Each structure stands twice: as C-alpha cells, then as structure tokens.
Amino acid sequence: MAIQQKLSLMIPGPTPVPEKVLEALGRHPIGHRSKDFQDLVEITTKNLQWLHQTENDVLTITGSGTAAMEAGIISTLNRGDKVICGENGKFGQRWVKVAKEFGLEVITINAEWGKPLNPEDFKTVLEKDINKEIKAVILTHSETSTGVINDLKTISSYIRNHNKALSIIDCVTSIGACNVPVDEWGLDIVASGSQKGYMIPPGLSFVSMSKKAWQASENSNLPKFYLNLKSYRKSLSSNSNPYTPAVNLVFALDESLKMMKEEGLDKIFKRHERHKLAISEAATTLNLKLFADEKHLSPSVTAIQLEKMDAENFRKTIKIKYDILLAGGQDHLKGKIFRVGHLGYINDRDIISVITAIGNTLVEQNEISTEKLGEALSAASCHLKAI
Ligand SMILES: *Cc1c(COP(=O)(O)O)cnc(C)c1O
C-alpha cells in the first residue's frame, strides 16, 4: 500500500528534485532588482552557457517549455513567413499548431509516430528552396510522446547549408540528457524547460539565441510582449530581468546547475545512456515491445507497448502497488503504450526498481515467469555496471 510522500516520479517531467534544490526553493525570496539577485543571474547564465556548450546568450523565462519555444518563434519571424516543421509526435504537432496560430506558412515534414524524422527529407526541401523563402526549420530533438530521438546533428547541418533558415529546436528532453553542442552544431534557437533534465520543479524555461537569431529579431513583426526576447537580452546585459522572475526557482536553478557541473557533462550523458539501455533491454527481455525505433531511442524516455493489457490499468497498478508514477500514451496511443521517464535526477536504484515493478506486475498477471524477470534484471545490470 502507498506510503505518503514516497512517490517516485518516472515520467518525462516533472522529474524528481534533489534535497539541496528543494532547500533552495524554501529560502526567503529576495528582491529581483537587488545586487544579490543580479549576482545569481550572472552565475546561472554562465552555467547555462556551459550546459548548452555555447557562447550564445541563454535567456531564462518564467514559464514552461512551451513559452520558450513560442518566444523563439515569435521573436525572430515575420507574418506569413514560410517555415518547415518536423512532426513525428505530439510535440512536433504542437509546434505546427503554434506556427499556424501566428500565421506562418507551414511545410510539414512527417514521420510515422515511433519513427525518426528522415534528415534527407529536410535536405530535399531546403535544397529546392533556391530563392531562400524558408525562414526557419522548427523541430523536436527528443520526441517525448514516442521516445524517439531525431538526428539533429545531420538535420542541422542541412539547415546551415541553406544559409538563410534559422533552426528553432525543442531540446526540452535532450538538454541535460545527451550531447547537444549548440555552437558546434550551429543551432540558432534552442528551447528547454526546468522540470526536465534540470532537476528543478516546473516554472522556468530557457532559450539559447545565436547571433543570426538576434539579427532576425531586428525585423520581426509577429505580435509579442511578455515573450519578446529582445527585452530579455536588454535586461540580461545588466544581469536583470524585464519582469519579476520566479526568484526561488532561480535559487533552485543555481543549485542544480552546480550539481550538474560537479557531475560533469560527460558523466551525465553516460548515466542517461546506461539507463536508457538498461530499461530498453529489460523491456524486450520481458517480452515487451519498444514503441520507438531501436536505433533512435530517446535518452530520457522509453515508450513500451502493451499488446494484451490496457496500458492505463497497468500504470495504475504500478502506481498503487509500487508508488512509481509512469506516463501514459497520448492521443491514439492512450491505453496502448506506457512511458518510463529516466531523465534528470535518476539513479541506478530507480532503474532497478522500475524494472522490478514492471516485471512483477507481468508475473502477477501470468504474462511471464519469475525467471524472465530475473533475466531482465540481469540484462539491465550489465548496462548499469558498464560505467
Ligand atoms: C515537456 C516538453 C515540452 C514542454 O512542455 P511544457 O508543458 O510547456 O513545459 C516541450 N517539448 C517536449 C519534447 C517536452 O517533453
């Protein structure tokens, strides 16, 4: 039976929050125009640049990840601009909606949900655009709804060859989980959110802006006020914010970025890789199918298919019995898949526990033998050992 406050979040956001970060949240707020707060903005901005592997400006917005993506779009583009949107899941679909809502002309490049976007499709459309009418390519790096990671490195190289189009990338479940070298890949606009790899509660989001993105912002005529990134850049030059930021979340951000620096990017990425391999291999050993293409598994979330059982009931059983919250499928995938989040503040114990919970539930439903669960745990352990 459930014990209060022992819930383990294994959904792709909000993710678990370390004690140190929770303590920072509980401090008395300070004035957002004070010198102390400005010092904090200076440090967190530098550390955000470290996390993004960039010298670009990285701006902090009070709002969720969607605010950061919307800000990137409306701060740089113009009414009627032609853009490409990559769509192979729920989040890709959201950016199509946002772009259309702002009157952009959208060319959609699709892939079946569960499959990655094909970089060559982007190449073809971009190469055909000799008059340079395409002003941006908008896409999701790690598609959280399906557990697929798109080949951003290759797609961004094609965007760069086009020369004109900006890349506007949803890296909400890839920043802090796998390598996203913003400068090396020449990414113009990169959006992320605090409740994912950052290990802090929801409420802050981040946008990295290249020089090219700032140039585009000079003429941008889409309607905007709160999310006009030019205001954020102006305030950031004096380590400040245009409006009252979520002060306590910035305390939390400061702590979590320090923790991330202590662990180091390479170790953070390897930890996510190990956990991804442990869960995906355990799932297949348990005779479950992965929803995503096996060569393109997201580092932060694994989508697992259930053929004979209702995935919502399965999730509910695990929540009640093991106090582990898993995510369900969205839209047509509801009841068909469940998703295990392994993003942010997750350790090997969490992985072993979730595999055990999934395996035991299958054993209890006579889907597999206990031996199978043993095999799955041993397959997972092999990956966890390989540090
Ligand atoms: C969580 C998430 C977002 C942001 O959603 P918000 O609810 O606005 O924070 C965007 N894209 C992806 C891929 C996500 O996983």
The ligand as an SDF file (V2000), in Angstrom:
LIG
                    3D

 15 15  0  0  0  0  0  0  0  0999 V2000
    7.7720   18.7140  -21.6720 C   0  0  0  0  0  0  0  0  0  0  0  0
    8.0580   19.0460  -23.0700 C   0  0  0  0  0  0  0  0  0  0  0  0
    7.8270   20.3360  -23.5960 C   0  0  0  0  0  0  0  0  0  0  0  0
    7.3600   21.4770  -22.7800 C   0  0  0  0  0  0  0  0  0  0  0  0
    6.1270   21.3470  -22.2730 O   0  0  0  0  0  0  0  0  0  0  0  0
    5.6470   22.3550  -21.1560 P   0  0  0  0  0  0  0  0  0  0  0  0
    4.4890   21.6390  -20.5690 O   0  0  0  0  0  0  0  0  0  0  0  0
    5.3010   23.6120  -21.8200 O   0  0  0  0  0  0  0  0  0  0  0  0
    6.8150   22.5320  -20.2300 O   0  0  0  0  0  0  0  0  0  0  0  0
    8.1650   20.5820  -24.8940 C   0  0  0  0  0  0  0  0  0  0  0  0
    8.6800   19.6490  -25.6660 N   0  0  0  0  0  0  0  0  0  0  0  0
    8.9510   18.4120  -25.2320 C   0  0  0  0  0  0  0  0  0  0  0  0
    9.5780   17.4350  -26.1700 C   0  0  0  0  0  0  0  0  0  0  0  0
    8.6580   18.0750  -23.9100 C   0  0  0  0  0  0  0  0  0  0  0  0
    8.9400   16.8440  -23.4600 O   0  0  0  0  0  0  0  0  0  0  0  0
  1  2  1  0
  2  3  1  0
  2 14  2  0
  3  4  1  0
  3 10  2  0
  4  5  1  0
  5  6  1  0
  6  7  2  0
  6  8  1  0
  6  9  1  0
 10 11  1  0
 11 12  2  0
 12 13  1  0
 12 14  1  0
 14 15  1  0
M  END
$$$$
